[in-house]
Amino acid sequence: MLTISGAAGNVGAGVAAGFGEFWIAGLVVLIASSLDFLDGALARATDAASDFGSVLDSVMDRVSEAAVLFGLLVYFSERGEQLETLLIFVAVVGSIMVSYVRARAELIGQQMREGMFTRLERVVLLGVGLITASFWVDALTVILWTLAVLASATAFQRLALVWWKARET
């Protein structure tokens, strides 16, 4: 339930962002994502963890992040802001690739928790950035640049780590 509630909250945050309600969107991102960060720990503590729950959690994490960024895509595309729409695309792809490299590494037996800009950092940056944008809209451009560059760099960092670890074995 926490996983679904967190994803639903982030979809709501995406809708708020699409309407330019950045303060609300940022607050909802931080609250909804906090729920999501608790779900795995709660499942393990109550002995309710399952393989499907793990997959569902990962999928809903991607949905949550993409929903908020899609809301921003709607906001900026309606205003004809091409730079921001391109940055959103790069941020989404970079974020997905961070998780994808981890998933593929785990398939070959490598744990991949390393990375300079993981989901926690992306969520906090996006949530705080949205709140900041409620009084300084240009903050979103800075946040989007940061997300796009650091998520992509983290994906490449993880790929390099997988290569390095695979080379050793």
C-alpha positions in Angstrom: 0.0 0.0 0.0 2.9 2.4 0.7 4.3 1.8 -2.7 1.0 2.5 -4.5 0.3 5.5 -2.2 3.7 6.9 -3.0 3.3 6.5 -6.7 -0.3 8.0 -6.6 1.0 11.0 -4.7 3.8 11.5 -7.2 1.3 11.4 -10.0 -0.7 14.0 -8.2 2.5 16.1 -7.8 3.0 15.8 -11.6 -0.5 17.1 -12.2 0.2 20.0 -9.8 3.5 20.7 -11.5 1.8 20.7 -14.9 -0.5 23.5 -13.6 2.5 25.5 -12.3 1.6 24.8 -8.6 5.2 24.2 -7.7 5.0 24.6 -4.0 2.3 22.0 -3.7 4.1 19.7 -6.2 7.3 19.9 -4.3 5.7 19.2 -0.9 3.7 16.2 -2.3 6.9 14.8 -4.0 8.7 14.9 -0.6 5.8 13.4 1.3 4.8 10.7 -1.2 8.4 9.7 -1.8 9.0 9.4 1.9 6.2 6.8 2.0 7.9 5.0 -0.8 11.3 5.0 0.9 9.6 3.2 3.9 7.9 0.4 2.0 10.8 -1.9 1.7 11.9 -1.5 5.3 8.4 -2.1 6.5 8.0 -5.2 4.3 11.2 -6.7 5.6 10.4 -5.8 9.2 6.9 -7.5 9.0 8.3 -10.4 7.0 6.1 -9.5 4.1 8.9 -8.9 1.6 8.4 -10.7 -1.8 10.0 -10.9 -5.2 6.9 -9.3 -6.7 6.9 -6.5 -4.1 10.5 -5.7 -5.0 9.7 -5.5 -8.7 6.5 -3.5 -8.1 8.5 -1.1 -5.9 11.1 -0.6 -8.6 8.5 0.0 -11.3 6.5 2.4 -9.2 9.7 4.3 -8.4 10.2 4.9 -12.2 6.5 5.8 -12.6 6.8 8.3 -9.7 9.8 10.1 -11.1 8.5 10.1 -14.6 5.1 11.4 -13.6 6.6 14.5 -11.9 8.9 15.2 -14.8 6.0 14.7 -17.2 4.1 17.3 -15.3 7.0 19.7 -15.8 7.1 18.7 -19.4 3.5 19.8 -19.8 4.2 23.0 -18.0 7.2 24.0 -20.1 5.9 22.7 -23.4 2.8 24.8 -23.1 5.1 27.8 -22.7 7.3 26.8 -25.7 10.3 26.4 -23.5 12.4 24.1 -25.7 15.5 24.0 -23.5 13.6 22.8 -20.4 11.7 20.2 -22.4 14.9 18.8 -23.7 16.5 18.8 -20.3 13.4 16.9 -19.0 13.9 14.2 -21.6 17.6 13.8 -20.7 16.8 13.7 -17.0 14.2 11.0 -17.5 16.5 8.9 -19.6 19.4 9.4 -17.2 17.3 8.5 -14.2 15.9 5.4 -15.9 19.5 4.3 -17.0 20.8 4.6 -13.4 18.2 2.0 -12.4 18.6 -0.1 -15.5 22.4 -0.4 -15.1 21.8 -1.5 -11.5 19.2 -4.1 -12.5 21.4 -5.5 -15.3 24.4 -5.6 -12.9 22.4 -7.5 -10.4 21.4 -10.0 -13.1 25.1 -10.9 -13.6 25.6 -11.2 -9.8 27.0 -7.7 -9.0 25.5 -5.6 -6.3 25.3 -2.0 -7.5 24.4 0.4 -4.8 27.2 2.9 -5.7 26.5 6.0 -7.6 26.9 9.7 -6.9 23.3 10.7 -7.7 20.8 7.9 -6.8 17.1 8.1 -6.4 17.1 9.7 -3.0 19.2 12.6 -4.2 17.1 13.0 -7.3 13.9 13.1 -5.2 15.2 15.5 -2.7 16.6 17.8 -5.4 13.3 17.7 -7.4 11.1 18.3 -4.3 13.2 21.1 -2.9 13.6 22.5 -6.4 9.9 22.6 -7.0 9.3 24.4 -3.7 12.0 26.9 -4.6 10.5 27.4 -8.0 7.3 28.7 -6.3 9.1 32.0 -5.7 11.9 31.7 -8.3 10.8 29.9 -11.5 14.2 29.9 -13.0 15.2 27.5 -10.3 13.6 24.8 -12.3 16.0 25.3 -15.2 18.9 24.9 -12.8 17.3 21.8 -11.2 16.7 20.3 -14.6 20.3 20.9 -15.7 21.5 19.3 -12.5 19.1 16.3 -12.9 20.0 15.8 -16.5 23.8 16.0 -16.0 24.1 14.1 -12.7 21.7 11.3 -13.5 23.4 10.7 -16.8 26.8 10.9 -15.2 25.7 8.4 -12.5 24.5 6.0 -15.2 27.9 6.1 -16.9 29.6 5.8 -13.5 27.7 2.7 -12.7 28.4 1.3 -16.1 32.1 1.9 -15.6 31.9 0.2 -12.2 30.2 -2.8 -13.7 32.9 -3.0 -16.4 35.6 -2.8 -13.7 34.0 -5.4 -11.5 33.4 -7.7 -14.4 36.9 -7.4 -15.6 38.2 -8.5 -12.2 36.2 -11.8 -12.2 
